[in-house]
Amino acid sequence: MTPAERERGVALARAARAGNTLALHDLLDHLTPYIARICTPIALADGPDATQETLVAVFRSLRSLRDPQTLYGWVRAIAVREAVRLARRADRVRPAQLPDLPGRGDPQLAADIDDVLARLSPDHRAVLVLRDVEGLDEESAAALLGVPPGTAKSRLHRARTSFRKAWSS
């Protein structure tokens, strides 16, 4: 996201907090791709639902945002929370096993990454997305996930190891 896009989001958040309903609508439209980029790799098939739940939470809680400059960190925290919540719920329905992973020669090679991610736990997917997609450091990722930094570090290690093992098999 460019600095100009970030500033636009902050300006929209300020206007929406002041009661401008058109700005609120524009803000939610502006945030949707950002939220989806976070939710989809964590919640997988439930990514659209997690995105929607995040948008609803942003809509309901926007007035609680003290500093509009922190908009994207605040939204990221909500998105991760909602994506992990929905992914955990989906994992209760069908627990994934690493041995079920497709091999590299699978005819649906384009879907292999999604397949590999689907086999990781929601907690492992979340830390992997926060570190390797969002570029957060381990302490920031740990804070967003509500776990100690050591836990985030070990989850990241396990997630990367599982991903590499599954990808190379």
PASEBA-1860 file (N, C-alpha, C; in nm, 3 decimals):
! residues 169
1> MTPAERER> 0.085/-0.117/0.000/0.000/0.000/0.000/0.090/0.124/0.000 ~ 0.057/0.216/-0.084/0.139/0.337/-0.097/0.110/0.433/0.019 ~ 0.202/0.523/0.046/0.177/0.624/0.150/0.052/0.707/0.120 ~ 0.028/0.737/-0.007/-0.091/0.815/-0.042/-0.219/0.738/-0.009 ~ -0.217/0.606/-0.034/-0.334/0.524/-0.001/-0.355/0.518/0.150 ~ -0.246/0.508/0.223/-0.257/0.507/0.370/-0.314/0.638/0.421 ~ -0.266/0.748/0.368/-0.316/0.880/0.410/-0.463/0.896/0.376 ~ -0.503/0.843/0.260/-0.645/0.848/0.222/-0.729/0.771/0.323
9> GVALARAA> -0.681/0.653/0.364/-0.753/0.574/0.464/-0.765/0.648/0.596 ~ -0.657/0.711/0.638/-0.658/0.787/0.764/-0.757/0.903/0.755 ~ -0.755/0.974/0.642/-0.847/1.087/0.623/-0.992/1.038/0.624 ~ -1.018/0.926/0.557/-1.153/0.870/0.557/-1.196/0.828/0.698 ~ -1.102/0.771/0.774/-1.134/0.731/0.912/-1.169/0.852/0.997 ~ -1.094/0.959/0.980/-1.124/1.083/1.056/-1.264/1.134/1.022 ~ -1.295/1.139/0.893/-1.425/1.188/0.850/-1.538/1.095/0.897 ~ -1.515/0.967/0.889/-1.617/0.870/0.932/-1.641/0.880/1.082
17> RAGNTLAL> -1.534/0.897/1.159/-1.549/0.912/1.304/-1.627/1.038/1.339 ~ -1.619/1.138/1.252/-1.690/1.264/1.274/-1.837/1.255/1.231 ~ -1.878/1.139/1.177/-2.018/1.120/1.142/-2.049/1.125/0.994 ~ -1.951/1.136/0.909/-1.973/1.140/0.764/-1.999/0.997/0.715 ~ -2.124/0.967/0.681/-2.159/0.831/0.641/-2.102/0.794/0.504 ~ -2.088/0.891/0.415/-2.026/0.861/0.286/-1.879/0.824/0.304 ~ -1.811/0.892/0.395/-1.671/0.860/0.424/-1.661/0.720/0.485 ~ -1.757/0.683/0.569/-1.757/0.549/0.629/-1.770/0.444/0.519
25> HDLLDHLT> -1.861/0.465/0.427/-1.878/0.372/0.315/-1.750/0.362/0.233 ~ -1.691/0.476/0.202/-1.566/0.477/0.125/-1.452/0.410/0.203 ~ -1.448/0.431/0.333/-1.345/0.370/0.416/-1.355/0.218/0.412 ~ -1.475/0.166/0.427/-1.494/0.021/0.425/-1.457/-0.037/0.288 ~ -1.493/0.033/0.182/-1.452/-0.010/0.047/-1.300/-0.007/0.033 ~ -1.239/0.097/0.087/-1.093/0.114/0.080/-1.021/0.003/0.157 ~ -1.075/-0.037/0.272/-1.010/-0.136/0.358/-1.032/-0.281/0.313 ~ -1.134/-0.306/0.234/-1.170/-0.444/0.198/-1.053/-0.522/0.138
33> PYIARICT> -0.981/-0.471/0.037/-0.869/-0.552/-0.017/-0.759/-0.578/0.086 ~ -0.731/-0.479/0.170/-0.629/-0.494/0.275/-0.670/-0.605/0.372 ~ -0.794/-0.602/0.414/-0.846/-0.702/0.508/-0.846/-0.841/0.444 ~ -0.890/-0.850/0.320/-0.895/-0.978/0.251/-0.755/-1.037/0.235 ~ -0.655/-0.952/0.213/-0.517/-1.000/0.199/-0.467/-1.064/0.329 ~ -0.520/-1.020/0.441/-0.483/-1.078/0.570/-0.568/-1.201/0.601 ~ -0.697/-1.191/0.582/-0.789/-1.298/0.622/-0.781/-1.423/0.536 ~ -0.766/-1.408/0.406/-0.773/-1.523/0.317/-0.667/-1.629/0.345
41> PIALADGP> -0.539/-1.594/0.362/-0.442/-1.701/0.388/-0.458/-1.765/0.526 ~ -0.523/-1.697/0.618/-0.542/-1.754/0.752/-0.669/-1.838/0.757 ~ -0.779/-1.781/0.709/-0.908/-1.850/0.719/-0.939/-1.936/0.598 ~ -0.857/-1.928/0.493/-0.872/-2.008/0.371/-1.011/-1.994/0.312 ~ -1.088/-2.103/0.305/-1.221/-2.098/0.242/-1.315/-2.003/0.316 ~ -1.288/-1.981/0.442/-1.370/-1.888/0.520/-1.315/-1.746/0.515 ~ -1.219/-1.720/0.427/-1.161/-1.588/0.412/-1.263/-1.479/0.384 ~ -1.357/-1.501/0.289/-1.459/-1.398/0.266/-1.545/-1.370/0.390
49> DATQETLV> -1.577/-1.476/0.464/-1.655/-1.456/0.587/-1.574/-1.379/0.690 ~ -1.446/-1.412/0.703/-1.360/-1.340/0.798/-1.346/-1.195/0.756 ~ -1.335/-1.171/0.628/-1.327/-1.033/0.578/-1.454/-0.958/0.614 ~ -1.569/-1.020/0.591/-1.697/-0.956/0.623/-1.710/-0.930/0.774 ~ -1.673/-1.029/0.854/-1.681/-1.012/1.000/-1.589/-0.898/1.045 ~ -1.473/-0.886/0.983/-1.381/-0.778/1.016/-1.442/-0.643/0.980 ~ -1.502/-0.634/0.862/-1.565/-0.508/0.821/-1.678/-0.469/0.916 ~ -1.755/-0.567/0.960/-1.863/-0.539/1.056/-1.803/-0.487/1.188
57> AVFRSLRS> -1.696/-0.551/1.234/-1.631/-0.508/1.359/-1.573/-0.367/1.344 ~ -1.514/-0.337/1.229/-1.460/-0.203/1.206/-1.575/-0.102/1.207 ~ -1.683/-0.135/1.140/-1.800/-0.047/1.136/-1.852/-0.018/1.277 ~ -1.865/-0.121/1.356/-1.921/-0.107/1.491/-1.827/-0.035/1.587 ~ -1.697/-0.051/1.568/-1.600/-0.002/1.666/-1.519/0.118/1.622 ~ -1.549/0.176/1.509/-1.465/0.283/1.456/-1.453/0.400/1.554 ~ -1.558/0.429/1.626/-1.551/0.542/1.721/-1.455/0.513/1.837 ~ -1.425/0.385/1.861/-1.331/0.351/1.969/-1.185/0.367/1.926
65> LRDPQTLY> -1.162/0.389/1.797/-1.026/0.411/1.746/-0.982/0.549/1.793 ~ -0.888/0.552/1.885/-0.845/0.680/1.943/-0.766/0.766/1.846 ~ -0.673/0.703/1.775/-0.586/0.777/1.685/-0.600/0.722/1.545 ~ -0.662/0.796/1.454/-0.677/0.747/1.317/-0.545/0.710/1.248 ~ -0.433/0.763/1.295/-0.303/0.727/1.237/-0.272/0.579/1.258 ~ -0.334/0.518/1.358/-0.310/0.376/1.387/-0.413/0.285/1.319 ~ -0.487/0.340/1.224/-0.596/0.268/1.158/-0.554/0.129/1.108 ~ -0.444/0.120/1.035/-0.409/-0.007/0.970/-0.364/-0.113/1.071
73> GWVRAIAV> -0.295/-0.074/1.175/-0.259/-0.170/1.280/-0.382/-0.219/1.354 ~ -0.474/-0.127/1.380/-0.599/-0.160/1.449/-0.682/-0.256/1.363 ~ -0.695/-0.226/1.234/-0.771/-0.312/1.144/-0.702/-0.448/1.129 ~ -0.569/-0.449/1.121/-0.495/-0.576/1.109/-0.523/-0.664/1.231 ~ -0.524/-0.605/1.350/-0.550/-0.683/1.472/-0.690/-0.745/1.468 ~ -0.788/-0.668/1.424/-0.925/-0.720/1.413/-0.930/-0.830/1.308 ~ -0.866/-0.808/1.194/-0.868/-0.907/1.085/-0.805/-1.039/1.129 ~ -0.693/-1.032/1.197/-0.627/-1.155/1.243/-0.716/-1.227/1.343
81> REAVRLAR> -0.773/-1.151/1.436/-0.861/-1.214/1.536/-0.979/-1.284/1.470 ~ -1.044/-1.219/1.376/-1.161/-1.278/1.310/-1.121/-1.398/1.223 ~ -1.010/-1.385/1.151/-0.966/-1.495/1.064/-0.929/-1.619/1.146 ~ -0.858/-1.599/1.255/-0.820/-1.712/1.340/-0.945/-1.774/1.403 ~ -1.038/-1.692/1.446/-1.162/-1.743/1.506/-1.238/-1.831/1.407 ~ -1.254/-1.784/1.285/-1.327/-1.863/1.186/-1.248/-1.986/1.143 ~ -1.117/-1.974/1.133/-1.034/-2.089/1.096/-1.039/-2.197/1.204 ~ -1.039/-2.156/1.329/-1.048/-2.255/1.438/-1.182/-2.327/1.433
89> RADRVRPA> -1.287/-2.251/1.406/-1.419/-2.312/1.396/-1.422/-2.413/1.282 ~ -1.362/-2.379/1.169/-1.358/-2.471/1.055/-1.272/-2.593/1.085 ~ -1.162/-2.575/1.162/-1.075/-2.687/1.197/-1.146/-2.788/1.287 ~ -1.243/-2.742/1.365/-1.318/-2.835/1.449/-1.402/-2.928/1.363 ~ -1.440/-2.880/1.245/-1.522/-2.961/1.155/-1.437/-3.069/1.088 ~ -1.319/-3.032/1.038/-1.231/-3.128/0.971/-1.087/-3.100/1.010 ~ -1.033/-3.172/1.106/-0.893/-3.150/1.140/-0.804/-3.195/1.025 ~ -0.708/-3.112/0.991/-0.617/-3.143/0.880/-0.498/-3.224/0.931
97> QLPDLPGR> -0.448/-3.310/0.846/-0.331/-3.390/0.878/-0.225/-3.365/0.773 ~ -0.102/-3.349/0.815/0.005/-3.326/0.719/0.023/-3.439/0.618 ~ 0.003/-3.566/0.654/0.021/-3.671/0.554/-0.077/-3.661/0.436 ~ -0.185/-3.583/0.450/-0.283/-3.569/0.343/-0.238/-3.472/0.235 ~ -0.121/-3.413/0.250/-0.076/-3.309/0.158/-0.050/-3.363/0.018 ~ -0.082/-3.284/-0.082/-0.052/-3.327/-0.218/0.098/-3.319/-0.244 ~ 0.146/-3.405/-0.332/0.288/-3.403/-0.368/0.317/-3.294/-0.469 ~ 0.445/-3.269/-0.492/0.483/-3.165/-0.586/0.435/-3.191/-0.726
105> GDPQLAAD> 0.423/-3.316/-0.763/0.380/-3.350/-0.898/0.230/-3.348/-0.916 ~ 0.157/-3.307/-0.816/0.012/-3.302/-0.821/-0.033/-3.219/-0.941 ~ -0.134/-3.265/-1.015/-0.177/-3.191/-1.134/-0.233/-3.052/-1.102 ~ -0.268/-3.028/-0.981/-0.319/-2.896/-0.943/-0.211/-2.817/-0.871 ~ -0.094/-2.809/-0.934/0.020/-2.743/-0.871/-0.012/-2.601/-0.825 ~ -0.094/-2.532/-0.900/-0.128/-2.394/-0.864/-0.199/-2.388/-0.729 ~ -0.267/-2.494/-0.692/-0.341/-2.496/-0.566/-0.258/-2.552/-0.451 ~ -0.134/-2.595/-0.478/-0.052/-2.656/-0.374/-0.030/-2.566/-0.253
113> IDDVLARL> -0.004/-2.439/-0.276/0.020/-2.349/-0.164/-0.102/-2.343/-0.074 ~ -0.220/-2.328/-0.134/-0.342/-2.327/-0.054/-0.361/-2.459/0.019 ~ -0.330/-2.567/-0.049/-0.343/-2.699/0.014/-0.249/-2.712/0.133 ~ -0.127/-2.666/0.116/-0.029/-2.674/0.225/-0.074/-2.585/0.341 ~ -0.117/-2.464/0.310/-0.165/-2.375/0.416/-0.285/-2.434/0.489 ~ -0.370/-2.501/0.417/-0.490/-2.560/0.479/-0.454/-2.666/0.582 ~ -0.337/-2.727/0.568/-0.296/-2.833/0.660/-0.233/-2.778/0.788 ~ -0.198/-2.649/0.785/-0.142/-2.587/0.906/-0.256/-2.546/0.998
121> SPDHRAVL> -0.227/-2.539/1.126/-0.329/-2.494/1.220/-0.355/-2.345/1.199 ~ -0.470/-2.296/1.241/-0.498/-2.153/1.228/-0.391/-2.066/1.297 ~ -0.342/-2.111/1.411/-0.239/-2.034/1.482/-0.110/-2.027/1.401 ~ -0.074/-2.138/1.337/0.047/-2.139/1.255/0.029/-2.055/1.129 ~ -0.089/-2.065/1.067/-0.115/-1.982/0.948/-0.109/-1.835/0.985 ~ -0.167/-1.798/1.100/-0.171/-1.657/1.140/-0.030/-1.601/1.158 ~ 0.054/-1.671/1.231/0.189/-1.619/1.254/0.269/-1.617/1.125 ~ 0.247/-1.714/1.038/0.316/-1.718/0.908/0.275/-1.598/0.822
129> VLRDVEGL> 0.147/-1.567/0.819/0.099/-1.452/0.741/0.151/-1.322/0.800 ~ 0.145/-1.308/0.931/0.191/-1.184/0.993/0.339/-1.160/0.970 ~ 0.420/-1.264/0.975/0.565/-1.248/0.956/0.604/-1.242/0.810 ~ 0.555/-1.337/0.730/0.605/-1.350/0.593/0.524/-1.275/0.488 ~ 0.401/-1.240/0.518/0.321/-1.163/0.423/0.314/-1.018/0.467 ~ 0.280/-0.995/0.594/0.268/-0.860/0.646/0.401/-0.798/0.686 ~ 0.502/-0.882/0.708/0.636/-0.831/0.740/0.654/-0.781/0.881 ~ 0.569/-0.824/0.973/0.583/-0.782/1.112/0.699/-0.855/1.179
137> DEESAAAL> 0.758/-0.793/1.281/0.860/-0.864/1.358/0.790/-0.959/1.455 ~ 0.869/-1.047/1.519/0.809/-1.149/1.605/0.735/-1.089/1.724 ~ 0.786/-0.982/1.781/0.719/-0.921/1.896/0.586/-0.860/1.857 ~ 0.580/-0.795/1.741/0.453/-0.737/1.695/0.352/-0.846/1.663 ~ 0.398/-0.951/1.598/0.309/-1.062/1.567/0.257/-1.126/1.695 ~ 0.345/-1.145/1.792/0.305/-1.203/1.921/0.200/-1.116/1.989 ~ 0.222/-0.985/1.987/0.126/-0.894/2.050/-0.010/-0.903/1.982 ~ -0.012/-0.907/1.850/-0.139/-0.919/1.777/-0.211/-1.049/1.807
145> LGVPPGTA> -0.133/-1.156/1.823/-0.192/-1.287/1.850/-0.222/-1.309/1.998 ~ -0.172/-1.220/2.082/-0.197/-1.233/2.226/-0.120/-1.345/2.290 ~ 0.002/-1.370/2.241/0.086/-1.476/2.297/0.224/-1.418/2.328 ~ 0.301/-1.484/2.414/0.438/-1.437/2.440/0.524/-1.447/2.314 ~ 0.627/-1.362/2.301/0.713/-1.366/2.184/0.775/-1.504/2.159 ~ 0.811/-1.575/2.264/0.869/-1.709/2.247/0.770/-1.805/2.184 ~ 0.644/-1.792/2.219/0.540/-1.878/2.161/0.525/-1.847/2.012 ~ 0.522/-1.717/1.979/0.511/-1.679/1.838/0.631/-1.730/1.759
153> KSRLHRAR> 0.750/-1.721/1.819/0.871/-1.767/1.751/0.866/-1.918/1.727 ~ 0.823/-1.994/1.827/0.817/-2.140/1.809/0.707/-2.178/1.710 ~ 0.594/-2.108/1.712/0.488/-2.136/1.615/0.536/-2.106/1.473 ~ 0.608/-1.995/1.460/0.661/-1.960/1.328/0.758/-2.066/1.279 ~ 0.845/-2.112/1.367/0.941/-2.215/1.329/0.868/-2.342/1.286 ~ 0.770/-2.384/1.365/0.694/-2.505/1.332/0.617/-2.487/1.201 ~ 0.558/-2.369/1.183/0.481/-2.344/1.061/0.571/-2.348/0.938 ~ 0.687/-2.283/0.947/0.779/-2.283/0.832/0.832/-2.423/0.805
161> TSFRKAWS> 0.864/-2.497/0.911/0.913/-2.634/0.894/0.807/-2.723/0.830 ~ 0.685/-2.713/0.879/0.575/-2.794/0.824/0.548/-2.755/0.679 ~ 0.551/-2.625/0.652/0.527/-2.579/0.516/0.635/-2.631/0.421 ~ 0.762/-2.616/0.461/0.872/-2.664/0.376/0.864/-2.814/0.353 ~ 0.838/-2.889/0.461/0.830/-3.034/0.451/0.718/-3.074/0.356 ~ 0.603/-3.013/0.373/0.489/-3.046/0.288/0.512/-3.003/0.143 ~ 0.574/-2.891/0.125/0.597/-2.839/-0.008/0.699/-2.923/-0.085 ~ 0.798/-2.974/-0.015/0.904/-3.048/-0.084/0.871/-3.196/-0.101
169> S> 0.765/-3.243/-0.041/0.733/-3.386/-0.054/0.661/-3.417/-0.182
END
